[in-house]
Amino acid sequence: MKWFVIAVLILVIAIVAIALWAWTPDIPRTILETKYANQESRFVEANGVRLHIRDTDTKNAPAVLLLHGFGASLHTWDEWVATLKNSYRVVRIDLPGAGLTGPDPTGDYRDERTLAILNQLLESLGISKTSIVGNSVGGRIAWRFAAQFPTRVEKLVLVSPDGFASPGFEYGKAPQVSGVFRLVRYALPKSLLRMNLAPAYANPEALNAERITRYHSLLLLPGQRDAMLDRMAQTILTDPVPQLQKITAPTLLLWGEQDALIPIVNAQDYLRALPNAKLVTLTGVGHVPQEEAPAMSLAPLLAFLANNS
């Protein structure tokens, strides 16, 4: 009996130790804004959400709106913006439930609300027409915006976009967010996040310590993990073809050949549905080419934006 009690005690101590190691508290907003906002950052309200944006506000230049992917932030575009800002008015935002924007007070993360927020943001910035670039989930938001507000979109660039249901998933059905996954609200060790980010990069060296720390820290903004889980639970995909066929804007598909999250074969679905699209493939690149291969991926984007035909 004594050995049994000792074994139980050891087990309890081990469980408590693991829980204490894994427990990940929020980081106060003030600390995160000090680190991840800069002199170009602005906080503006659109549809009741305080958005973190950066706007180069280049006078009389054509506008380009950049939309990041799931769990990311506007920082994902840093290396592209360094060049884009020389010729374009570049607006990038932290989508609701991400980056320094943080949770939407309404708790509504459906695409329809995000589209309304973007539309009002462009109104408030005085931008009547813009090219839109979106990566992953940001790509889905971008093409849905182009379908709903065609007169606002000059050109459309989809970087490994989300939208078609993956094998095993159904249209019109809410995804199941497992109870185990919901534990990230309380426990999100940086090592666990690294494991989940790794498949997005074909080159492991691109996922450096600074990048992991940024992704991890911004997920610890108060309420952010709940917002992330809510967006997942509220994302109900519908067959995208009818909406894609409405898009009249010239469209560029940029896709890493080594994308392990949304495979490049999905590009063919978009090419069949979009009336005015072309595909550029990126050799040896994964899901986030703007981070992993900024120079390689930016070149076709610049050529596409500059082409007036």
C-alpha positions as MATLAB code, in Angstrom:
seq = 'MKWFVIAVLILVIAIVAIALWAWTPDIPRTILETKYANQESRFVEANGVRLHIRDTDTKNAPAVLLLHGFGASLHTWDEWVATLKNSYRVVRIDLPGAGLTGPDPTGDYRDERTLAILNQLLESLGISKTSIVGNSVGGRIAWRFAAQFPTRVEKLVLVSPDGFASPGFEYGKAPQVSGVFRLVRYALPKSLLRMNLAPAYANPEALNAERITRYHSLLLLPGQRDAMLDRMAQTILTDPVPQLQKITAPTLLLWGEQDALIPIVNAQDYLRALPNAKLVTLTGVGHVPQEEAPAMSLAPLLAFLANNS';
ca = [
       0.000    0.000    0.000;
       2.841    2.391    0.872;
       4.373    1.952   -2.581;
       0.990    2.551   -4.181;
       0.603    5.840   -2.274;
       4.112    6.882   -3.266;
       3.409    6.046   -6.938;
       0.190    8.072   -6.894;
       1.998   10.980   -5.253;
       4.733   10.890   -7.890;
       2.109   10.816  -10.632;
       0.275   13.816   -9.128;
       3.531   15.754   -8.801;
       4.391   14.944  -12.417;
       0.971   16.104  -13.650;
       1.230   19.338  -11.666;
       4.762   19.924  -12.960;
       3.656   19.407  -16.579;
       0.666   21.707  -16.067;
       2.863   24.431  -14.589;
       5.342   24.043  -17.460;
       2.656   24.181  -20.134;
       0.469   26.915  -18.608;
       0.837   30.035  -20.735;
      -0.601   33.279  -19.344;
      -1.648   36.234  -21.457;
       0.743   39.117  -22.079;
      -0.655   42.597  -21.333;
      -1.548   44.638  -24.424;
       0.696   47.519  -23.345;
       3.758   45.274  -23.437;
       2.865   43.842  -26.847;
       2.127   47.241  -28.368;
       5.459   48.558  -27.118;
       7.233   45.697  -28.871;
       5.189   45.126  -32.027;
       3.744   48.543  -32.906;
       6.010   51.196  -34.371;
       5.937   54.768  -35.644;
       3.994   53.632  -38.735;
       1.287   51.913  -36.674;
      -2.166   53.408  -36.369;
      -5.211   52.226  -34.476;
      -8.444   53.045  -36.300;
     -12.035   51.987  -35.725;
     -14.129   50.198  -38.328;
     -17.529   48.696  -37.536;
     -16.790   48.864  -33.823;
     -13.391   47.131  -34.024;
     -10.135   48.861  -33.101;
      -7.859   47.810  -35.961;
      -4.084   47.919  -35.952;
      -3.011   49.084  -39.399;
       0.056   50.420  -41.158;
      -0.506   52.773  -44.066;
       2.355   54.215  -46.099;
      -0.132   56.894  -47.259;
       1.937   57.508  -50.390;
       0.196   60.445  -52.075;
      -1.434   59.800  -55.462;
      -0.046   56.243  -55.625;
      -2.237   53.216  -56.435;
      -3.339   51.382  -53.317;
      -2.490   47.823  -52.320;
      -4.212   46.125  -49.368;
      -2.400   43.184  -47.711;
      -4.298   40.519  -45.734;
      -2.382   37.973  -43.645;
      -3.218   34.343  -42.912;
      -4.593   32.478  -39.895;
      -2.695   33.137  -36.669;
      -0.373   35.619  -38.384;
      -0.185   39.431  -38.357;
       0.647   42.352  -40.627;
       4.332   41.780  -39.830;
       4.324   38.850  -42.262;
       4.539   41.419  -45.096;
       7.526   43.403  -43.748;
       9.988   42.430  -46.450;
       7.534   42.953  -49.304;
       6.481   46.363  -48.008;
      10.070   47.616  -47.981;
       9.914   47.543  -51.800;
       6.198   47.997  -52.469;
       6.052   51.316  -50.617;
       8.323   52.903  -53.238;
       5.556   52.727  -55.848;
       2.303   52.045  -54.002;
       0.199   53.175  -51.095;
       0.458   50.025  -49.014;
      -2.183   49.354  -46.364;
      -1.829   46.278  -44.186;
      -3.940   45.335  -41.217;
      -4.151   42.891  -38.362;
      -7.429   41.109  -39.014;
      -9.919   40.909  -36.118;
      -8.766   38.253  -33.664;
      -5.127   38.563  -34.706;
      -2.017   40.675  -34.184;
      -2.473   43.874  -32.232;
      -6.082   44.260  -33.354;
      -7.154   41.528  -30.990;
     -10.670   40.271  -30.315;
     -13.770   41.651  -32.005;
     -16.073   42.902  -29.197;
     -19.031   41.247  -30.920;
     -17.360   37.822  -30.986;
     -18.388   37.511  -34.648;
     -15.555   36.227  -36.862;
     -17.583   35.114  -39.843;
     -16.266   36.189  -43.237;
     -19.272   38.408  -43.808;
     -18.411   40.605  -40.832;
     -14.740   40.760  -41.807;
     -15.743   41.914  -45.301;
     -17.937   44.668  -43.860;
     -15.076   45.800  -41.602;
     -12.658   45.964  -44.556;
     -15.158   47.885  -46.661;
     -15.647   50.485  -43.946;
     -11.897   50.727  -43.374;
     -11.305   51.551  -47.043;
     -14.084   54.139  -46.854;
     -12.493   55.782  -43.825;
      -9.084   55.849  -45.533;
     -10.542   57.434  -48.644;
      -9.579   54.502  -50.857;
     -12.209   53.930  -53.535;
     -10.291   51.214  -55.380;
      -7.374   48.987  -54.433;
      -5.487   45.887  -55.426;
      -5.852   43.209  -52.754;
      -3.248   40.623  -51.788;
      -4.236   37.814  -49.419;
      -2.370   34.818  -48.032;
      -4.119   31.624  -46.887;
      -7.246   32.653  -44.921;
      -6.447   36.219  -45.973;
      -6.638   34.931  -49.548;
     -10.150   33.645  -48.944;
     -11.143   37.008  -47.484;
      -9.542   38.737  -50.483;
     -11.398   36.780  -53.163;
     -14.675   37.027  -51.261;
     -14.188   40.795  -51.071;
     -13.511   40.926  -54.827;
     -16.715   38.966  -55.476;
     -18.845   41.134  -53.172;
     -17.328   44.543  -53.966;
     -16.082   44.254  -57.567;
     -15.916   48.013  -58.185;
     -13.486   48.391  -55.282;
     -10.908   45.878  -56.563;
      -8.328   46.801  -59.194;
      -6.347   43.551  -59.146;
      -6.441   40.427  -57.001;
      -3.430   38.437  -55.786;
      -4.031   35.136  -54.006;
      -1.062   33.619  -52.189;
      -1.830   29.964  -51.388;
      -5.468   30.926  -50.741;
      -7.965   29.075  -48.586;
     -11.499   28.423  -49.814;
     -11.948   24.947  -51.274;
     -12.763   22.226  -48.770;
      -9.924   19.820  -48.062;
     -10.529   16.044  -48.250;
     -12.590   14.945  -45.288;
     -14.279   18.321  -44.833;
     -17.757   19.263  -45.992;
     -19.239   22.459  -47.373;
     -21.959   24.045  -45.289;
     -20.877   22.341  -42.082;
     -19.139   23.930  -39.092;
     -15.768   22.336  -38.313;
     -15.270   20.417  -35.106;
     -12.775   22.147  -32.814;
     -11.650   19.407  -30.462;
     -11.543   19.787  -26.719;
      -7.837   19.016  -26.789;
      -7.203   21.867  -29.217;
      -9.210   24.217  -27.004;
      -6.597   23.669  -24.294;
      -4.378   26.188  -26.129;
      -6.426   28.784  -24.274;
      -4.508   27.753  -21.168;
      -1.389   26.029  -22.453;
       0.581   27.136  -25.499;
       4.288   26.403  -25.036;
       6.473   27.968  -27.695;
       7.787   24.510  -28.616;
       4.230   23.349  -29.397;
       3.594   26.390  -31.572;
       6.834   25.776  -33.441;
       5.671   22.237  -34.270;
       2.437   23.645  -35.705;
       4.175   26.387  -37.692;
       6.890   24.172  -39.153;
       4.771   22.645  -41.975;
       4.206   26.148  -43.386;
       7.893   26.454  -44.353;
       9.744   24.330  -46.885;
      13.012   25.711  -45.558;
      13.232   25.160  -41.774;
      15.727   28.025  -41.438;
      12.997   30.493  -42.408;
      11.226   29.712  -39.133;
      13.800   31.515  -37.018;
      13.631   32.310  -33.304;
      12.513   35.905  -33.838;
       9.626   34.853  -36.072;
       8.474   32.141  -33.656;
       8.609   34.588  -30.747;
       6.490   37.122  -32.654;
       3.837   34.573  -33.614;
       3.781   33.215  -30.074;
       3.689   36.571  -28.285;
       0.849   37.994  -30.385;
      -1.256   34.898  -29.719;
      -0.969   35.745  -26.026;
      -2.753   39.093  -26.335;
      -5.681   38.934  -23.884;
      -8.639   37.229  -25.549;
      -6.668   36.314  -28.673;
      -6.723   32.557  -28.227;
     -10.469   32.560  -27.666;
     -10.851   34.670  -30.814;
      -8.717   32.232  -32.802;
     -10.844   29.295  -31.649;
     -14.056   31.221  -32.368;
     -12.923   32.057  -35.921;
     -12.200   28.383  -36.524;
     -15.584   27.302  -35.168;
     -17.459   29.970  -37.145;
     -15.805   29.276  -40.506;
     -18.355   27.397  -42.577;
     -17.098   26.953  -46.115;
     -19.506   26.953  -49.035;
     -18.745   25.926  -52.611;
     -16.566   28.848  -53.761;
     -17.078   28.399  -57.506;
     -20.233   30.566  -57.877;
     -18.518   33.451  -56.071;
     -15.193   33.044  -57.868;
     -16.982   33.189  -61.212;
     -18.272   36.658  -60.306;
     -14.759   38.076  -60.010;
     -13.795   40.277  -62.938;
     -10.510   41.651  -61.587;
      -7.299   40.305  -63.164;
      -6.013   37.670  -60.743;
      -2.566   36.320  -59.934;
      -2.177   33.036  -58.075;
       1.150   32.704  -56.249;
       1.804   29.229  -54.877;
       4.771   27.522  -53.278;
       5.396   24.136  -54.871;
       6.252   22.709  -51.432;
       3.134   24.051  -49.685;
       2.225   21.368  -47.135;
      -0.862   23.178  -45.803;
      -2.789   24.004  -48.976;
      -1.187   21.935  -51.754;
      -0.468   23.492  -55.109;
      -2.862   21.085  -56.866;
      -5.641   23.289  -55.442;
      -4.508   26.011  -57.842;
      -6.215   24.146  -60.654;
      -9.583   24.574  -58.911;
      -9.060   28.333  -58.908;
      -7.863   28.451  -62.509;
     -11.009   26.598  -63.628;
     -13.312   28.937  -61.676;
     -11.661   32.341  -62.140;
     -12.314   33.910  -65.528;
      -9.152   36.019  -65.639;
      -6.395   34.310  -63.657;
      -2.850   33.087  -64.095;
      -0.617   30.953  -61.877;
       3.007   31.500  -60.881;
       4.595   28.614  -58.992;
       7.485   29.121  -56.588;
      10.065   26.340  -56.517;
      11.232   25.097  -53.116;
       8.819   27.365  -51.234;
       6.051   26.594  -48.742;
       2.854   28.262  -47.545;
       4.151   31.743  -46.669;
       6.407   32.815  -49.564;
       6.411   36.453  -48.435;
       8.397   35.321  -45.380;
      10.300   32.342  -46.738;
      11.333   33.698  -50.149;
      10.436   37.403  -50.231;
      12.545   38.371  -53.251;
      11.484   35.375  -55.366;
       7.782   35.838  -54.572;
       7.762   39.635  -54.860;
       9.112   39.699  -58.428;
       5.986   38.237  -60.116;
       3.769   40.377  -57.895;
       5.510   43.590  -58.975;
       5.304   42.579  -62.630;
       1.594   41.780  -62.282;
       0.757   45.055  -60.524;
       2.696   47.090  -63.092;
       1.034   45.412  -66.078;
      -1.736   47.674  -67.371;
      -3.137   45.171  -69.865;
];
